Amino acid sequence: MRTILATLAVAIPIFTTLLTPAVAAPAAVDVRVEGRTETLFEGPIQTDGHNVRAASDAKAPPSGRRCNGLNNNQNPTPGPTPTAAAVDAMAILGEDFDGRWYAEPFEDYFVERWGPDAEDEAAGEFWGLAVNNLFTGVGGCQYVVDQGDEVLWSYDAFTGRPRLGLYPAAYPGGAVTLTASVELGEPFEVTVEAWDGAGESEPPAAPQRDGAEPFEGAEVAPVVEGPGGFEAVDVGSEETAATDGDGLAEIAFETVGWHRIKAAAIGPGGEETAIRSNRLDVCVYELDPSECPPPPADDQVRIPPPPEEEGDPEEPGEEPPAGGEQGGGGGQGSPSVGEPPSVGPARPVRLKLLPLDRSRLDRGVVKASWRVLDPGPGIGKWTVASLALGRRNARYVGGASGSGGSAATLRLPQGAAYRLRLTVTDVLGRASAARLGTVRVPR
């Protein structure tokens, strides 16, 4: 029963999240999703409690299922939850989830998949949830998180593998620090600690390191980004350093700028014997720490794509009307990239979408265009992606991307219908998304 309680979670088709009548106040929460072989997501996001729906939950109402802490009467008021936070985080990457709904006695989902990584029931490898470094005693829709909490979803959480934490050696304690700095040519000392992989408890009110033990033999290595934006630990790098009996290691950086590192424990057969650590971003400067540029965008609080209102199923060839500004709803009929809740004083990017150019659909070519109404703090990047309709477990696939311009041309395989989506990320890492419409490419 411990495994069921600790792994209750949810899956949601991207952009079908809907607010419940009792609205939860948003909070900035650190979210990490450690997959089978890669880190699927890591960083702070702004999130709240809201309805969610698993990819295969055909019995769910159109608005999804409640996931705001009121589930199973666990809390008197709604709030952000670990499941809704992870759903929002993964939506930033264009990924979805799957899970089984238990109306009784939990009113919660049992997670089966985050993004591309599904549980392996035969091998006993399931997803688990920890908040502030301890497993929760209730599911991910029943537990309410607060500002600054750390949410960790980890694959194969219940086979006794410890959970690693990576810190600068001089860091005194408290919450996990995301960034640090060191002078070029000076060794950077880190410590790796581990929490027991078993047990459930009421997580502390803030991230903490109490109860962790130094971990010997961890490989502290650079982080490399793979397809889909997922991150892996490159233990084969020449920069890799192993921790000693006190959990300490020294890293030597040879170039200035930001360097990303994580810790992993690799067994004789190449398998990971511990759950990967948090990422630590280190700025290497030449003379003075003030030389450091701003931290990477995903160390800043990001905003998930705005929700879409659900209505009648969209038919291939049907396109929402172009034009008009979105005032924050993000629903059909107002397709311009929206105005998500602001983080800091910077204005959000605002765009107006133009009708799709379908003149070359017979050759599988479609062109999307938009107009910048307000660049806000600046456009960091944009992506136009396509989703093949009518295919089981289909996901959005990036077809075009850039940092400048206001148009994109996609070539799509023939004989299928596709839904197109534009995602714009500003220089602060805040993402907004809007549906461009659907097209059918003849065979």
ChimeraX attribute file (.defattr): number of C-alpha atoms within 10 A of each C-alpha:
attribute: neighborCount
match mode: 1-to-1
recipient: residues
	/A:1	5
	/A:2	14
	/A:3	18
	/A:4	18
	/A:5	21
	/A:6	25
	/A:7	29
	/A:8	29
	/A:9	36
	/A:10	33
	/A:11	29
	/A:12	27
	/A:13	23
	/A:14	25
	/A:15	26
	/A:16	20
	/A:17	26
	/A:18	21
	/A:19	19
	/A:20	18
	/A:21	9
	/A:22	14
	/A:23	15
	/A:24	20
	/A:25	12
	/A:26	16
	/A:27	20
	/A:28	22
	/A:29	27
	/A:30	26
	/A:31	26
	/A:32	24
	/A:33	25
	/A:34	28
	/A:35	25
	/A:36	18
	/A:37	16
	/A:38	20
	/A:39	22
	/A:40	25
	/A:41	23
	/A:42	22
	/A:43	21
	/A:44	25
	/A:45	27
	/A:46	24
	/A:47	29
	/A:48	27
	/A:49	31
	/A:50	29
	/A:51	20
	/A:52	32
	/A:53	31
	/A:54	28
	/A:55	21
	/A:56	16
	/A:57	18
	/A:58	9
	/A:59	10
	/A:60	14
	/A:61	9
	/A:62	15
	/A:63	18
	/A:64	22
	/A:65	26
	/A:66	23
	/A:67	34
	/A:68	31
	/A:69	28
	/A:70	21
	/A:71	21
	/A:72	16
	/A:73	11
	/A:74	15
	/A:75	14
	/A:76	9
	/A:77	13
	/A:78	23
	/A:79	27
	/A:80	29
	/A:81	29
	/A:82	34
	/A:83	31
	/A:84	28
	/A:85	30
	/A:86	30
	/A:87	29
	/A:88	31
	/A:89	30
	/A:90	25
	/A:91	25
	/A:92	25
	/A:93	20
	/A:94	23
	/A:95	24
	/A:96	29
	/A:97	28
	/A:98	25
	/A:99	24
	/A:100	18
	/A:101	22
	/A:102	12
	/A:103	12
	/A:104	8
	/A:105	7
	/A:106	20
	/A:107	19
	/A:108	28
	/A:109	29
	/A:110	26
	/A:111	29
	/A:112	22
	/A:113	23
	/A:114	28
	/A:115	21
	/A:116	14
	/A:117	18
	/A:118	19
	/A:119	18
	/A:120	14
	/A:121	9
	/A:122	6
	/A:123	9
	/A:124	12
	/A:125	16
	/A:126	23
	/A:127	30
	/A:128	26
	/A:129	28
	/A:130	23
	/A:131	26
	/A:132	23
	/A:133	26
	/A:134	25
	/A:135	25
	/A:136	24
	/A:137	22
	/A:138	23
	/A:139	29
	/A:140	35
	/A:141	33
	/A:142	31
	/A:143	24
	/A:144	24
	/A:145	27
	/A:146	17
	/A:147	15
	/A:148	18
	/A:149	25
	/A:150	25
	/A:151	29
	/A:152	25
	/A:153	27
	/A:154	24
	/A:155	25
	/A:156	21
	/A:157	26
	/A:158	20
	/A:159	14
	/A:160	14
	/A:161	18
	/A:162	21
	/A:163	25
	/A:164	26
	/A:165	26
	/A:166	26
	/A:167	26
	/A:168	23
	/A:169	16
	/A:170	10
	/A:171	13
	/A:172	9
	/A:173	14
	/A:174	11
	/A:175	16
	/A:176	20
	/A:177	15
	/A:178	19
	/A:179	18
	/A:180	18
	/A:181	18
	/A:182	20
	/A:183	16
	/A:184	19
	/A:185	14
	/A:186	13
	/A:187	13
	/A:188	20
	/A:189	15
	/A:190	20
	/A:191	24
	/A:192	30
	/A:193	24
	/A:194	24
	/A:195	21
	/A:196	15
	/A:197	18
	/A:198	16
	/A:199	14
	/A:200	16
	/A:201	12
	/A:202	13
	/A:203	18
	/A:204	13
	/A:205	13
	/A:206	16
	/A:207	19
	/A:208	18
	/A:209	17
	/A:210	11
	/A:211	11
	/A:212	17
	/A:213	16
	/A:214	19
	/A:215	21
	/A:216	19
	/A:217	20
	/A:218	30
	/A:219	23
	/A:220	29
	/A:221	23
	/A:222	24
	/A:223	22
	/A:224	14
	/A:225	13
	/A:226	10
	/A:227	6
	/A:228	14
	/A:229	14
	/A:230	18
	/A:231	21
	/A:232	22
	/A:233	25
	/A:234	20
	/A:235	21
	/A:236	10
	/A:237	12
	/A:238	10
	/A:239	16
	/A:240	21
	/A:241	21
	/A:242	21
	/A:243	21
	/A:244	16
	/A:245	11
	/A:246	14
	/A:247	20
	/A:248	24
	/A:249	24
	/A:250	20
	/A:251	18
	/A:252	16
	/A:253	20
	/A:254	11
	/A:255	13
	/A:256	17
	/A:257	17
	/A:258	19
	/A:259	18
	/A:260	17
	/A:261	23
	/A:262	27
	/A:263	33
	/A:264	27
	/A:265	23
	/A:266	15
	/A:267	10
	/A:268	7
	/A:269	6
	/A:270	8
	/A:271	10
	/A:272	15
	/A:273	17
	/A:274	23
	/A:275	26
	/A:276	27
	/A:277	25
	/A:278	25
	/A:279	25
	/A:280	24
	/A:281	21
	/A:282	22
	/A:283	24
	/A:284	25
	/A:285	20
	/A:286	15
	/A:287	10
	/A:288	12
	/A:289	14
	/A:290	9
	/A:291	13
	/A:292	16
	/A:293	11
	/A:294	12
	/A:295	17
	/A:296	15
	/A:297	16
	/A:298	16
	/A:299	19
	/A:300	18
	/A:301	20
	/A:302	27
	/A:303	25
	/A:304	24
	/A:305	29
	/A:306	26
	/A:307	21
	/A:308	19
	/A:309	17
	/A:310	16
	/A:311	10
	/A:312	6
	/A:313	6
	/A:314	14
	/A:315	14
	/A:316	16
	/A:317	13
	/A:318	12
	/A:319	20
	/A:320	16
	/A:321	15
	/A:322	18
	/A:323	17
	/A:324	14
	/A:325	19
	/A:326	20
	/A:327	14
	/A:328	15
	/A:329	15
	/A:330	25
	/A:331	22
	/A:332	20
	/A:333	16
	/A:334	22
	/A:335	29
	/A:336	31
	/A:337	30
	/A:338	26
	/A:339	22
	/A:340	23
	/A:341	16
	/A:342	13
	/A:343	16
	/A:344	8
	/A:345	7
	/A:346	11
	/A:347	17
	/A:348	25
	/A:349	24
	/A:350	23
	/A:351	24
	/A:352	20
	/A:353	26
	/A:354	18
	/A:355	16
	/A:356	18
	/A:357	13
	/A:358	15
	/A:359	11
	/A:360	12
	/A:361	17
	/A:362	13
	/A:363	14
	/A:364	20
	/A:365	17
	/A:366	20
	/A:367	16
	/A:368	21
	/A:369	17
	/A:370	21
	/A:371	15
	/A:372	16
	/A:373	12
	/A:374	14
	/A:375	14
	/A:376	15
	/A:377	14
	/A:378	16
	/A:379	23
	/A:380	18
	/A:381	16
	/A:382	22
	/A:383	18
	/A:384	25
	/A:385	22
	/A:386	25
	/A:387	17
	/A:388	21
	/A:389	19
	/A:390	10
	/A:391	10
	/A:392	9
	/A:393	14
	/A:394	15
	/A:395	19
	/A:396	19
	/A:397	17
	/A:398	17
	/A:399	15
	/A:400	16
	/A:401	18
	/A:402	15
	/A:403	14
	/A:404	10
	/A:405	12
	/A:406	14
	/A:407	16
	/A:408	18
	/A:409	15
	/A:410	17
	/A:411	15
	/A:412	20
	/A:413	15
	/A:414	15
	/A:415	10
	/A:416	17
	/A:417	22
	/A:418	21
	/A:419	22
	/A:420	25
	/A:421	22
	/A:422	26
	/A:423	20
	/A:424	26
	/A:425	24
	/A:426	22
	/A:427	18
	/A:428	25
	/A:429	20
	/A:430	27
	/A:431	28
	/A:432	27
	/A:433	29
	/A:434	27
	/A:435	26
	/A:436	28
	/A:437	25
	/A:438	23
	/A:439	25
	/A:440	22
	/A:441	23
	/A:442	13
	/A:443	10
